[in-house]
């Protein structure tokens, strides 16, 4: 893996407290799948997490939207008229329920010896927020793309991904993409599944 560019590393370090504050806000939402209720098909927690992340993305100046109160997106790059297809980054905001075996509060962000603890730090709120924040830093540098880049926030991955058909009923699938789920920075194959794509320099 190539080392992180020194200028981008310095840029992140200058904004690290901002990132941790946003991550802390999202981790506080216990987004465990719950009973369907009004405008919350997978429960109040996942819906609240989605609204929290979309509010962060709005503050960052991204184009945002949501489908079915269960899938949201934040987008950067040309508009849809200029770039009909888009590169997708897919992740999820729902988490597995907790058991009474935590050393630190599961729905708080705890930092010990340069390690972060909290439900969703690894799977998948932390990596997904990292990706959003990286795109935000790219945006602040006024770096442009040829194609749209869309980060898609699901809310039902841990319980069967029933949110994705709802999204795809209204939006086309990305022409290519990756997921920061599991071992960040990227997962290209998980549990025997592998997607072979050629980006052709389209970003």
C-alpha positions as CSV (number, residue, x, y, z in Angstrom):
1,X,0.0,0.0,0.0
2,X,1.3,3.4,-0.9
3,X,2.1,5.8,1.9
4,X,-0.4,8.6,2.6
5,X,0.6,11.8,0.9
6,X,2.3,14.1,3.4
7,X,0.1,17.1,2.4
8,X,-3.1,15.1,2.8
9,X,-2.0,13.6,6.1
10,X,-1.3,17.1,7.4
11,X,-4.7,18.3,6.2
12,X,-6.4,15.5,8.1
13,X,-4.4,16.1,11.2
14,X,-5.5,19.7,11.1
15,X,-9.2,18.6,11.0
16,X,-8.8,15.5,13.2
17,X,-10.8,16.9,16.1
18,X,-13.7,17.8,13.7
19,X,-13.7,14.2,12.5
20,X,-13.7,12.7,16.0
21,X,-16.6,15.0,17.0
22,X,-18.7,13.8,14.1
23,X,-17.8,10.2,14.8
24,X,-18.8,10.7,18.4
25,X,-22.1,12.1,17.4
26,X,-22.9,9.1,15.1
27,X,-21.7,6.5,17.6
28,X,-24.1,7.8,20.3
29,X,-27.0,6.6,18.2
30,X,-27.9,3.0,19.2
31,X,-28.7,2.1,15.6
32,X,-29.7,-1.5,16.3
33,X,-32.5,-2.9,14.0
34,X,-35.8,-2.5,15.6
35,X,-39.5,-2.9,15.0
36,X,-40.9,-1.1,11.9
37,X,-42.7,2.1,12.9
38,X,-43.9,5.3,11.2
39,X,-41.3,6.4,8.6
40,X,-38.7,4.1,10.1
41,X,-38.8,0.7,8.3
42,X,-35.9,-0.8,10.4
43,X,-36.6,1.0,13.7
44,X,-36.0,4.3,15.2
45,X,-32.2,3.8,15.8
46,X,-31.2,3.2,12.2
47,X,-33.4,6.0,11.0
48,X,-31.9,8.4,13.6
49,X,-28.4,7.4,12.5
50,X,-29.2,8.1,8.9
51,X,-30.6,11.5,9.7
52,X,-27.5,12.3,11.8
53,X,-25.1,11.4,9.0
54,X,-27.1,13.3,6.4
55,X,-27.1,16.4,8.6
56,X,-23.2,16.1,8.8
57,X,-23.0,15.7,5.0
58,X,-25.3,18.7,4.5
59,X,-23.1,20.8,6.7
60,X,-20.1,19.8,4.6
61,X,-21.8,21.1,1.5
62,X,-22.5,17.8,-0.3
63,X,-25.6,17.1,-2.4
64,X,-27.7,14.7,-0.3
65,X,-30.8,12.6,-0.5
66,X,-32.6,9.6,0.9
67,X,-34.9,6.9,-0.2
68,X,-37.6,5.1,1.8
69,X,-36.4,6.6,5.1
70,X,-33.7,3.9,5.1
71,X,-31.0,4.7,2.6
72,X,-29.2,8.0,2.2
73,X,-26.5,9.4,0.0
74,X,-24.0,12.2,-0.2
75,X,-22.5,13.2,-3.5
76,X,-19.7,15.2,-4.9
77,X,-18.6,16.0,-8.5
78,X,-20.5,16.9,-11.7
79,X,-24.3,16.9,-11.5
80,X,-26.4,14.1,-13.0
81,X,-26.9,15.9,-16.3
82,X,-23.2,16.1,-16.9
83,X,-22.4,12.6,-15.5
84,X,-25.3,10.2,-15.7
85,X,-23.3,7.4,-14.0
86,X,-21.6,7.4,-10.7
87,X,-18.9,5.8,-8.7
88,X,-20.4,4.3,-5.5
89,X,-19.0,3.9,-2.0
90,X,-21.3,1.7,0.0
91,X,-21.5,1.2,3.8
92,X,-24.0,0.9,6.6
93,X,-25.0,2.7,9.8
94,X,-26.8,-0.1,11.6
95,X,-25.0,-2.1,14.2
96,X,-25.3,-5.4,16.0
97,X,-26.9,-5.2,19.5
98,X,-24.5,-5.2,22.5
99,X,-24.0,-7.7,25.2
100,X,-22.8,-7.0,28.8
101,X,-19.1,-7.7,28.0
102,X,-17.9,-4.2,27.1
103,X,-15.0,-2.6,29.0
104,X,-16.1,0.9,27.7
105,X,-19.5,2.4,27.0
106,X,-20.5,0.8,23.7
107,X,-22.4,3.9,22.4
108,X,-19.7,6.4,23.3
109,X,-16.4,7.2,21.6
110,X,-13.5,6.2,24.0
111,X,-9.9,6.8,23.0
112,X,-7.3,4.9,24.9
113,X,-3.6,4.6,23.8
114,X,-4.4,5.9,20.4
115,X,-7.1,3.3,19.9
116,X,-10.8,4.1,19.4
117,X,-13.6,2.0,21.1
118,X,-17.3,2.1,20.6
119,X,-19.9,0.0,18.8
120,X,-19.5,0.8,15.1
121,X,-16.0,2.1,15.2
122,X,-14.9,-0.7,12.8
123,X,-18.2,-2.0,11.5
124,X,-19.2,0.3,9.9
125,X,-19.7,3.8,11.2
126,X,-16.0,4.6,11.6
127,X,-14.9,3.6,8.1
128,X,-17.9,5.1,6.5
129,X,-17.4,8.4,8.3
130,X,-13.7,8.3,7.4
131,X,-14.7,8.0,3.8
132,X,-17.1,10.9,4.0
133,X,-14.5,13.0,5.8
134,X,-11.9,12.2,3.2
135,X,-14.2,13.3,0.4
136,X,-14.9,16.4,2.4
137,X,-11.2,17.2,2.6
138,X,-10.9,16.6,-1.2
139,X,-13.7,19.0,-1.7
140,X,-12.1,21.7,0.5
141,X,-9.0,21.4,-1.8
142,X,-11.3,22.0,-4.9
143,X,-10.1,18.8,-6.5
144,X,-12.5,17.9,-9.3
145,X,-13.7,14.6,-10.7
146,X,-14.9,13.6,-14.1
147,X,-17.6,11.4,-12.6
148,X,-20.0,11.8,-9.7
149,X,-18.8,10.1,-6.4
150,X,-21.7,9.0,-4.2
151,X,-21.4,7.6,-0.7
152,X,-24.4,5.4,0.1
153,X,-25.5,5.0,3.7
154,X,-27.5,1.8,4.3
155,X,-29.3,1.0,7.5
156,X,-30.1,-2.8,7.3
157,X,-26.8,-4.6,6.5
158,X,-26.8,-6.5,9.8
159,X,-30.3,-7.9,9.3
160,X,-30.4,-8.8,5.6
161,X,-29.8,-5.7,3.5
162,X,-33.5,-5.2,2.7
163,X,-32.8,-1.6,2.3
164,X,-30.8,-2.0,-1.0
165,X,-33.8,-3.1,-3.2
166,X,-35.6,0.0,-1.9
167,X,-32.7,2.2,-3.1
168,X,-32.3,0.4,-6.4
169,X,-36.0,0.8,-7.2
170,X,-35.4,4.5,-7.5
171,X,-31.7,4.9,-8.4
172,X,-29.4,3.1,-10.8
173,X,-26.5,1.0,-9.4
174,X,-23.0,2.6,-9.5
175,X,-20.9,1.7,-12.5
176,X,-18.1,0.7,-10.1
177,X,-17.3,1.1,-6.4
178,X,-16.0,-0.3,-3.2
179,X,-17.1,-0.7,0.4
180,X,-15.1,0.4,3.4
181,X,-16.9,-2.2,5.5
182,X,-14.7,-4.5,7.6
183,X,-10.9,-3.8,7.2
184,X,-10.5,-0.2,6.1
185,X,-9.5,1.3,3.7
186,X,-11.1,-1.0,1.2
187,X,-12.7,-4.4,0.9
188,X,-12.5,-5.9,-2.6
189,X,-13.6,-9.4,-1.7
190,X,-15.5,-10.6,1.3
191,X,-16.6,-14.2,2.2
192,X,-15.7,-15.5,-1.2
193,X,-17.4,-12.7,-3.2
194,X,-15.2,-10.8,-5.6
195,X,-16.2,-8.0,-8.0
196,X,-13.8,-7.5,-10.9
197,X,-14.1,-3.9,-12.2
198,X,-12.0,-1.7,-14.5
199,X,-12.3,1.9,-13.7
200,X,-10.7,3.0,-17.0
201,X,-9.5,6.3,-15.5
202,X,-13.0,7.6,-15.3
203,X,-12.6,9.4,-12.0
